[in-house]
Amino acid sequence: MEREITYPVAIVIERRDSRNPWTDHIWQVVDILPESPKHKGWQELPSATSSVEEDESKAGLNVRRFCYGPASVTLHRRLGEAYDHNILTQQPAIWVMLDDTDDSPVPFKLRGVTVDPYEAQGFLDAAEGLAERLPMPAPILAWMAAYMQQMPEPEQFKKRKRINFKREDDQKFGKDPIFTEQGKKLP
C-alpha cells in the first residue's frame, strides 16, 4: 500500500455582485472538477447562461466564474479514521481552503483541498480566508473508497498494565506526610 496518493482536481469559484452596502462582491467556491485543467493558476471561465444567472443579470448583478488548477486531493495512509468518518456521513464532502491575498482577479490563493473533516475544522476554527464544504464528486468518492479498502485494520486498543507505585519513606522538602498508607489523615 502506498503511503499517500493524490488525485488531480480543479476548483471553480464564483464572484457575485452584492446587494449588501458593506461589501461589493461575494466569493463562493461552487464546484470541484475531477480533472486537472490545462492552465495554471486562476483563469476566468466564459459565462454560461443559466436561469439563475439570467435572473441576476436582469437585476443588474454581475456573476463571474474562475477556475483554479492544478490542485490535488491527497490521501495519507495514517488518516483512515478521518476518511471513514467522512464517508460514513449521509453526504461525503470535500473542503476547499483558500487564504486571503491581494492578487487580482481573484483575491485568494489555494491552501488546500481535503477530504479530512478534522483538517477542515481546524481551518474553520482559525476563521481566516475562505473555506467551503462541497459534495464529493462520484469519481473522487470511488477513488477514495478503493484506497480505503487497501488500508489495514487499525490496531486494537491495549490497556497498559498498572505498575505498582513505590512510596518513598523519606519525605522531601522537610514536610511531614499528610496521609498514611491506609489513607487516613494524620493528626
FENCOR-V545294 format. One record per backbone hydrogen bond with DSSP energy under -1.0 kcal/mol. NH is the residue of the N-H (numbers start at 1). CO is the residue of the C=O. If there is no record, write none. Layout:
BEGIN
nh->NH co->CO
nh->NH co->CO
END
This chain:
BEGIN
nh->5 co->75
nh->7 co->73
nh->9 co->71
nh->10 co->33
nh->11 co->68
nh->12 co->31
nh->13 co->66
nh->14 co->28
nh->15 co->64
nh->16 co->26
nh->17 co->62
nh->18 co->24
nh->26 co->16
nh->28 co->14
nh->30 co->12
nh->31 co->12
nh->33 co->10
nh->35 co->33
nh->41 co->69
nh->43 co->67
nh->45 co->65
nh->50 co->48
nh->54 co->50
nh->55 co->51
nh->56 co->52
nh->57 co->53
nh->58 co->54
nh->59 co->55
nh->60 co->57
nh->61 co->56
nh->64 co->15
nh->66 co->13
nh->67 co->43
nh->68 co->11
nh->71 co->9
nh->73 co->7
nh->75 co->5
nh->77 co->3
nh->79 co->76
nh->83 co->79
nh->84 co->80
nh->85 co->81
nh->86 co->82
nh->87 co->83
nh->88 co->84
nh->94 co->134
nh->95 co->114
nh->96 co->132
nh->97 co->112
nh->98 co->130
nh->99 co->109
nh->101 co->107
nh->109 co->99
nh->111 co->97
nh->112 co->97
nh->114 co->95
nh->120 co->116
nh->121 co->117
nh->122 co->118
nh->123 co->119
nh->124 co->120
nh->125 co->121
nh->126 co->122
nh->130 co->98
nh->132 co->96
nh->134 co->94
nh->136 co->92
nh->141 co->137
nh->142 co->138
nh->143 co->139
nh->144 co->140
nh->145 co->141
nh->146 co->142
nh->147 co->143
nh->148 co->144
nh->149 co->145
nh->175 co->172
nh->180 co->184
nh->183 co->180
nh->186 co->178
END
